[in-house]
Amino acid sequence: MSSQDKSLSEFSLPIPSNPTAKIGIAVSEWNETVTFSLLEGAKSVLKKAGIAETNVRVVFVPGSYELILASQKLAQDESIDAVITLGCVIQGETRHFDFICSAVAHGISDVNLKFDKPVIFGVLTTDNQDQALQRAGGKHGNKGEEAAYTALRMLEL
């Protein structure tokens, strides 16, 4: 499915109501213009699901690579029902982008399976800043909203 001309933040099913859920959110501070917008998007969906702000624990880490350990720490907390990771890696001139994106995707996937709870990959991997901004509240919606929606849907399992 191409997202070239579509906002993916338009959900075909209603946002699940889950007022007792406890959600951990790990947010990268690198590219904060983008990641803080993703965080606001995630919080707005959780609020629509009836989740009190006191049931949402947000932790900040320096970059997307550090989301792996942060998501593991949140997942280890038995009171947390689901974890959302929010970050943004933008292609540069070196292969650093490839290594970071691969490591973060695999690391978060491993945490998901290790703790048998939803750990949602809300990390943008874009070619440039404009693409990131378009997915953090621009014409392609807000990936933070999508990540929160995904967490709520996975909790229905």
N, C-alpha and C positions, 0 to 999 in steps of 0.2 A: 504494500500500500504506500503510495506516495503522499507526502505531506506538503508538496510544493505549493499548492494553492488552497490548503485546507487547515482549519484550526482543529487540532486533535483534542482540544479540551472541551468539545461538545460531546457529552456522554449520551449514548443511546439508551442506557438504563438509568433509573434514578440513583442518586447517591445513597448508599446504604446507611441507615440510621444505626448507630452503635455508641450510645452515650456513655457506656461504661468502659469502652476501650481505652487502653493506655498506649500512647504512641511515642516512640523515640525518633527524633529527627537529628541526623548528623549533617552539618552544613560546612562546606568548604568556604574559607574566607578569601581564597584566591578568586579573582574575577567577581568580587562582591557585588558589583552592580547587577550582575546576572543572578548570582546565587541567593542574594537577599530577596530578589523578586520571586525566585522559585519558592523560597521559604514562605513568603506572604501568600502565594498561591496555594501551597499545601495547607497552611493554617486556615485559609478561607474555606476549603473543602471540609476539613475536619470540623470546623465550627458548624457548617451546614449539616453535618452528620450528627450534631448534638453533643460533640465531645467538648467538655470544659477545658479551658486553657490550662487548668491545673493538672489535667491528664495528659498533657503534651510536654515532653522533656526535650529541650533543644540543646545540643552541644555544638560548639564551633571548633573546627580544626584548621590548620594553616592551608592545606591544599587537598586536592582530590585523592591523592595517594593515601593520605591519613584517614580517609573515610573508612578504610578497611578495618583498622583497629577500633575506631570509634563505633562502627556498626557492631563489631564483636562485643565491645564493652556494653553497649545498650542491649544487645540480644542476650547477654549473660544475665541481665537483670530479669528475674522471673516475673516481676510485676509489669514488665513491658510486653505488650501483645504483638506489636509489629514495629519494624524500624524502616524509616525512609532515609535514603542517602541523597543529598543534593550537592552537585558540584558542576564544574564547567572546565573542560580542557579544550583549548583552542589550538589548532594546528600552527606550528611555527616552522622555522627553517630547518630544524633537525629532526632526527628520529625519536627524540624524547617523547613526543606526542604518542607515538605508537606504543612505546614501552609503558607509559603511564596508563593509557586507556586499557591496554590488555591486562595489566596487573590489577587495576581497580575492578574491572569487570569480573575477572576470575576470583579475586579476593572476596568481593561481595557475594558472588555466587556460592563460594565455599561457606561463608557465614550463614547464608540462607539454609543450606542443607545441614550444617553442623548443629544448629540450634532448633531446627524443625519449626521455624516460625518465619512469617513473611519478612524479608529484608529486601526492600524495593530499590531498584537501580534508577535513580533520578539524576543521572550524571549526563550532561550534554557533552557531546564530542563533535565539535564543529570545525569548519574550515576557517571561519573568521568571526569577528566580534558581532557583525550584523546578523549572521545566522543565529548566534547565541541569543541576542536580544529579541529576535523574532520568535524564539521558543521560550522566552521568559516574560511573556505578557504581550508580545507583538502579534503579528498576523497569524502565526501558527499556534497561538494559544499560550498556555503556561504549563510547562512540563512538571512543575511542582504540584499543580492541581491534579494532573494525571497520575503522578506518583501517589498522592494521598488517596485518590479514588481507587487505585490499584491495591493499596494496602487494605482499604476497607472491603473491597471485593474478595481479597485473599483471606481475610478474617472470617468470611462466610463459609469457608471450607470447614 
